[in-house]
Amino acid sequence: MSDEYKFVECCTHGKQQATYVCQHIVQTLKDGKPRGFWSAEPEPGDERPDSWCTACEEKFNSLGGEWNDESEAFAGVTLLCGACYDRAKELNRKIS
């Protein structure tokens, strides 16, 4: 992948690493409600692997532990900048 596609211009944080998370993790940035935080095995040098919430993890597992059209539609994968990802990760790990 070309380096120009590995970055996104965030209106809050400027040029940042492009990251991908489920729509539920993004929702936590809006309402502050933690939903859990699960991640794919990171590529070497990638500190921000694709991530999803507990509900998406449960959907994934209920469908045989594979991402498919149904689990991906449920997840609603969304682009975030690296700084937003870090904040979302912090917020979503605060489940009591």
C-alpha positions as CSV (number, residue, x, y, z in Angstrom):
1,M,0.0,0.0,0.0
2,S,1.3,3.5,-0.9
3,D,2.2,5.7,2.1
4,E,-0.3,8.4,1.0
5,Y,-3.1,6.0,1.7
6,K,-1.8,5.1,5.2
7,F,-2.7,8.6,6.5
8,V,-5.9,10.6,7.0
9,E,-6.4,14.3,7.6
10,C,-8.4,14.7,10.9
11,C,-10.2,18.0,11.4
12,T,-9.1,17.9,15.1
13,H,-5.6,16.2,15.0
14,G,-4.3,17.0,11.5
15,K,-2.4,14.3,9.5
16,Q,-2.5,11.1,11.4
17,Q,-2.2,7.3,10.8
18,A,-5.4,5.9,9.2
19,T,-7.0,3.3,11.4
20,Y,-10.1,1.1,11.2
21,V,-12.6,0.3,14.0
22,C,-16.2,-0.8,14.3
23,Q,-18.9,1.8,14.4
24,H,-19.6,1.0,18.0
25,I,-16.2,2.0,19.1
26,V,-16.7,5.3,17.3
27,Q,-20.0,5.7,19.1
28,T,-18.1,5.7,22.4
29,L,-16.3,8.9,21.3
30,K,-19.8,10.5,21.0
31,D,-21.5,9.2,24.1
32,G,-18.7,8.0,26.4
33,K,-20.2,4.6,27.0
34,P,-17.5,1.9,27.0
35,R,-18.2,-1.1,24.7
36,G,-14.9,-3.1,25.1
37,F,-11.9,-3.2,22.8
38,W,-10.6,-6.2,20.8
39,S,-7.9,-6.0,18.1
40,A,-6.5,-8.0,15.3
41,E,-3.0,-9.4,15.4
42,P,-0.9,-6.3,14.6
43,E,1.4,-6.2,11.6
44,P,5.0,-5.6,12.5
45,G,5.4,-1.9,13.4
46,D,1.6,-1.2,13.6
47,E,0.7,0.0,17.0
48,R,-3.0,0.5,16.0
49,P,-4.4,-2.7,14.5
50,D,-8.0,-3.0,13.2
51,S,-10.2,-3.1,16.3
52,W,-13.8,-3.8,17.4
53,C,-16.1,-3.9,20.4
54,T,-17.3,-6.8,22.5
55,A,-20.7,-6.9,20.7
56,C,-18.7,-7.4,17.4
57,E,-16.5,-10.0,19.0
58,E,-19.6,-11.9,20.1
59,K,-21.1,-11.7,16.6
60,F,-17.8,-12.8,15.1
61,N,-17.7,-15.8,17.4
62,S,-21.3,-16.7,16.8
63,L,-20.6,-17.0,13.1
64,G,-17.8,-19.5,13.5
65,G,-15.0,-17.1,14.2
66,E,-14.7,-15.7,10.7
67,W,-15.4,-12.2,9.3
68,N,-18.0,-12.4,6.7
69,D,-20.7,-10.2,5.1
70,E,-23.0,-10.5,8.1
71,S,-20.4,-9.8,10.8
72,E,-18.8,-7.0,8.7
73,A,-22.2,-5.3,8.2
74,F,-22.8,-5.5,11.9
75,A,-19.4,-4.0,12.6
76,G,-19.8,-1.1,10.2
77,V,-16.1,-0.6,9.8
78,T,-15.2,3.1,10.2
79,L,-12.0,5.1,9.5
80,L,-10.4,7.0,12.4
81,C,-7.3,9.0,12.7
82,G,-4.6,7.6,15.0
83,A,-5.2,10.1,17.8
84,C,-9.0,9.4,17.8
85,Y,-8.2,5.7,17.8
86,D,-6.0,6.1,20.9
87,R,-8.8,8.0,22.7
88,A,-11.4,5.5,21.7
89,K,-9.2,2.6,22.9
90,E,-8.7,4.3,26.2
91,L,-12.5,5.0,26.7
92,N,-13.5,1.5,25.5
93,R,-11.2,-0.3,27.9
94,K,-12.9,1.3,30.9
95,I,-15.7,-1.3,31.3
96,S,-16.6,-1.9,34.9
